[in-house]
Amino acid sequence: MERGRMAPGFFLIVHDTASGKVRVAPELLRLGLVGTQVADLVIGGRLTLADDRIVVTRNDAVGLDEPARYVLDCVAHEPEGYTVRAWAGVLGEILHDMVARRLTTDGILRRDSARGRLGRRRDRHPAVDPERARQPGTELAAMVLDPHTFTLPGAFTAAVLDTLGADDVLEPDVDRARLASIATQATGYLPGSLASLRSGLGETVAAAP
């Protein structure tokens, strides 16, 4: 789990590498992607949270990939800022498509599309390169088993999984109670903006119908 790849890492963690099926509800997938992408930009010094609103601190897109540039540009065009919950509704769907496209372009996943009974498109993203697809989950599981190895991106991702109630997506040898405990501890050490971001994700989950 590394800065610059938090959203793709989250995407891979919550997908089954063999079937390509997402292992959380679609709305939680989108929310997690927004949370991890914003967190990536916060850690990189480009975004922050002020009064629970996401605002730009450095409008510099050099070195960013398409999803990160898109999120930064959207936030930059709203100088008064919106809450995490508001941005989740605006960014979630297109961010999902951008991250999925990046992972397919990178040769990690492929997209299989089909139409459901109501004519809706249903995409699956099975792994083309299973080893690379499993890597973010393997790295995060190793951090949970040895908390001294946690990085800031890893700690935030663990906190997101716990906040979304998606604590069963890691490898089977990772105890869910242990992940919840580690995530709670990690949250206490998150910098202020990341703690506010995690809190905003929790409020968004709680407000869902």
Rosetta blueprint (number, residue, H / E / L):
1 M L
2 E L
3 R L
4 G L
5 R L
6 M H
7 A H
8 P H
9 G H
10 F H
11 F H
12 L H
13 I H
14 V L
15 H E
16 D L
17 T L
18 A L
19 S L
20 G L
21 K L
22 V E
23 R L
24 V L
25 A L
26 P H
27 E H
28 L H
29 L H
30 R H
31 L H
32 G H
33 L H
34 V H
35 G H
36 T H
37 Q H
38 V H
39 A H
40 D H
41 L H
42 V H
43 I H
44 G L
45 G L
46 R L
47 L E
48 T E
49 L E
50 A E
51 D L
52 D L
53 R E
54 I E
55 V E
56 V E
57 T L
58 R L
59 N L
60 D L
61 A L
62 V L
63 G L
64 L L
65 D L
66 E H
67 P H
68 A H
69 R H
70 Y H
71 V H
72 L H
73 D H
74 C H
75 V H
76 A H
77 H L
78 E L
79 P L
80 E L
81 G L
82 Y E
83 T E
84 V H
85 R H
86 A H
87 W H
88 A H
89 G H
90 V H
91 L H
92 G H
93 E H
94 I H
95 L H
96 H H
97 D H
98 M H
99 V H
100 A H
101 R H
102 R H
103 L H
104 T H
105 T H
106 D L
107 G L
108 I L
109 L E
110 R L
111 R L
112 D E
113 S E
114 A E
115 R E
116 G L
117 R L
118 L L
119 G L
120 R L
121 R E
122 R E
123 D E
124 R E
125 H L
126 P L
127 A E
128 V L
129 D L
130 P H
131 E H
132 R H
133 A H
134 R H
135 Q H
136 P H
137 G H
138 T H
139 E H
140 L H
141 A H
142 A H
143 M H
144 V H
145 L H
146 D L
147 P H
148 H H
149 T H
150 F L
151 T L
152 L H
153 P H
154 G H
155 A H
156 F H
157 T H
158 A H
159 A H
160 V H
161 L H
162 D H
163 T H
164 L L
165 G L
166 A L
167 D L
168 D L
169 V L
170 L L
171 E L
172 P L
173 D L
174 V L
175 D L
176 R H
177 A H
178 R H
179 L H
180 A H
181 S H
182 I H
183 A H
184 T H
185 Q H
186 A H
187 T H
188 G H
189 Y H
190 L L
191 P L
192 G H
193 S H
194 L H
195 A H
196 S H
197 L H
198 R H
199 S H
200 G H
201 L H
202 G H
203 E H
204 T H
205 V H
206 A H
207 A H
208 A L
209 P L
